[in-house]
Amino acid sequence: MSTTGPKQAIYASLAEVAQALGHAHRLELLEHVAQGERSVDELSARAGLTFANTSRHLQILRRARLVETERRGKRILYRLAGDAEVVTLMLALGRVGERNMAEVNRVMTDYFRARDALEAVSRDDLLLRLQDGLVTVLDVRPEDEFALGHLPGAVNIPLAELERRLGELPVGKDVVAYCRGPYCVLSFEAVAALRKRGYHVHRLEDGYPEWKAAGLPVEAAA
């Protein structure tokens, strides 16, 4: 007779979730899936992995109920299995890492804070600024991610195109830049580039998935 009690059964299931999170590639794939539903081909290209490797990691995430699938014709699309819960889990993992892991702190200091040491704009603060029309929201993700969903009224200028499209940013308004999440380098690079050109610019505290998971309004391409 099994001596496993209800608590042990729950912990065993939670351990499966923790094991699914225990790989850098799977964490990155979750970040990409959080932008919107994607096929294995698209995720493979985004993460720089082979199709087979990407598929294997996605199956592990699926077994842990972190992602789910939907078939559309010949394509199988992956999406988060509960935006709010999975995104919140990822944020909590990041906070623990920043507090307890020396390597995480070193990278945060050497890369992220070196490019932007100023305090980021909170979601609540940005909402107020949007209501007052006091800010331009800049989405520096690729166009296809922007089309899947973005903050209301955001201007999409991918980082690689920023320098030649500066004229699309309204003159005289503060700029708040965002991208895929708190560790996405795109917004940090955009802020650094724009400040060198005299723009008054800040980062959003995290990214599109966190904004959406908080139940805040989003827009998508028709």
N, C-alpha and C positions, 0 to 999 in steps of 0.2 A: 504494500500500500504506500502511495506517495505521501511524504510528509510536507510537501510544499503547501504553504498557506497562501491566503490571498495577497498578503503583502509581498511575499517572495515572488508570486506570479506576476504582480505588477512590476516589481523591480527587474525581473527577467525581461519583460517586454520593453521597459524603458532602456535597458542595456542594449537592446537591438537598435533602438533609435540612436543612442550614443555611438554605437559602433558604426552606424551608417554615416554619421557626421565625422568620423575619424579619418578623413583623408582630404588633403588640400584640394584635389581635383573635384571631389564631390561638393565641397563648400563653394567652390567657384561656379560649378554647374547650378547650384541652388541660386546663386546671385543672378545668373543669366536667366534662369527660368522665372525668377521673380519679376523680371521686366515684362513678361507676357509669355503666352504659350508658344512653344518652339518644337520643331522636329529634331530628331537625332542629328541629321545632317547639319542643321543650323547651329545646334549646340556644339557639335564637333568643330565647326569652323570658328565659332566664337572662343572656345576654350583652347584651341590649338592641339586637339587630341585626335587620335584616329577614330574612325567610326566605331570599330569594335570596342575600343577602350571606353568611349563615351557611352555606348549602349550598356556595357557591363556596369559602369558606375550608376547609370540611371536605374537599372534593375535593382541594385542594392537600395537606392533611395526609395524606389517604389515599394519594395518589400517592407520597408520601415514606415510606409504610409506618409512619407514626406513629399512625394510627388504622385500625381495620378495621370492617366492617359485618356485620350479620346481619339478614335479613328475617324478620319475624314477622307473618304475615298481610299487611296493607297497610302495616305500619310497617317502616321501616328504622332500626335502632338502631346507634349508633356507640359503640365502646369503644376503649380504648388497645390498641395492637398490642404487647403486652408491658409490663405494669405496671412491673416493676422497671427495665427499661432506659429507658423514656421518662421516668419520674419521676426517675430518677438523672440523666438528661440535663438535665432542667429545674432540678434542684438545682445542678448544675455551672454552668449558665448564670447562675443567680442569684449564686453565689459569685464568679464572674468579674466580674459587673456590680458587686457590692458592693465588690470590691477595686479595680476600675479606672475606674469611671464616677462622676464627681463628682455628677451629677444623682441617681443611685441613692443615694449617700451622703447627699445633702441631704434626700431624701424620707424615708430611714430615720431621720435625726436629727429632722427637723421633725414627722413624723407618728408613726411607729412607736415610736421610743425615748422620745418625749415622753409617750406613753401607758403605756409599760412599759419602764423602764430596767433592771429586774431581769433576771438571767440566767434563761433559760427552762429548764424541766425536760426532761432528755433522755429518750429512749425507754427506755433501760436503767433509769434511775432510776424512771420511772413503773411499769415492770414490777415492780420490787421493792416499790414502795409498794402496788401492786394485790395482790400476793401476801400482804402483811401486813395488808390491809384498812384502810390508813391514809389513804385519799384518796377523794374523790368526783370522778369524771371527768365533766366537763360538755361536751357537744357542743352548740355554738350554731349549727349549720347548720340550714337548713329541714328540716321533718319528712320530706319525700320523699327528701332526700339521706341522712338518718339511716337511713331504712328500707332503702336500698340497701346499706348497710354502715356499721359503726361500731366503735369500740373496745369491748372486753368490759365489760359492766356500766355503760356510759355512760348518763348522764341527758341526755335531749334537751330543751333549752329554747332555742328560737330566740331570737336576740338581741332581736328586737322584742317578745318576750313576757317577757323576763327580769325586769323590775321587778315585774310583777303575779304572777309565779310563784316568787318567792324562797322561799316556804314549802316548795317541793319539794326544796330543798337541805338535806341532813341537817345538823343543828346539831353543831358541835364537830369537824368534819372539815375538813382542808385540801381545797381545790378546785384541780383542774388543768383548764383550759379549752383546747379545741382547735376548729379549724374546717377549712377546705379546704386549707390549706398555709401556708408560711412568710410569704407576703405577703397572706394573707386578713385583712381588717381586723376581721372579726367577733370573733375571740378577743381582740384588743387592746382593742376597745371593751367587751367583757364584763369583762375583767380590771379596766379602769379603773372601770367602774360598780360592780363588786362591792367593790373596795377602798374606795371612798367610803362603802360601807355596813358596813365593818368586817370583811369576810371576808378570811381568809388564803388568797389565790389566786395562782396562777402560770399561765403559759402552757406548753403543750407546745411543744417546739422547732420543730415543723413541723405537719403535719396528718394527716388520715386517709389520703390516698394514700401518703404517705411511710411511715407505720406499716405499711400493707398491703404495700407494695413491699419492706419489710424482712423480710417473711415472718412477721410477728408475728400473733397470733390476732386475728380479727375476728368480729363477729356481724352478722346481717342479720335483718330482719323475716321472719316465716314467710310 
